[in-house]
Amino acid sequence: MKIRSWSLAAVLALTALVLPAQSASAQAAAPSCPDGSVCFWSGEGFGGDYWEWTARSGYRDMPPNLHDNVGSFVASTRACLINWDPVEKRDVFNGDWRSQYGGDFGGRIDGVGPGGC
C-alpha cells in the first residue's frame, strides 16, 4: 500500500514538472515572418485570413478582413499599429509576436506604419 501511494505521488510530481515545460515550448512557437515585415492573421493562434505588411510600403490601412480584427501577429521589423478613433498607437519591435491579440489592441487596429510611434 505504501509503495502504491509513493508511486502515485511520484507520478503527480513528475507530471507537475513536465506539463509547464510543454506549455512553455508550445507558446514559444510563432511562425516566421519575412524580414522587414509584420504578418497579421484574423484568427488567434496564427489562423484565418493572412496579410503581410512591409516597412518599405509605408503606412497602410488594414485590409477590410483585418480592420479591427487582428487575432495574432508576428513582427520582423519595428512598426506602429494605429487606431484612429480614438487615436491610440502601439509600438511593435522586431521579434514581437502575440498569438492572442483579438481581445487586446488587435480588436481596434485600423492601420500600420513604419518605425516607432
C-alpha angles and dihedrals in degrees: 000000000000092000090053091049091049091049092052091048091049091050092049092048092048091048091052090053097045102043098060090050092053092047092050093051092047091053092049093063107096118160119250122261122198117263112270093026143097114214120208132194128191092219131061116254092038095291135127126035115006132208130174118208118195125207092227090061091066123212115356133178112236112261113258094258091056100035104121086348112090110140097175141356144186121206123207093172139028114277144159119238111206138199111189104198105070096009111245128157134194126196117220123190135205106283097025118130140161125196093191111040104133095090090048130046090322088079090060106037114131100166149349132226138182125269130006126333 
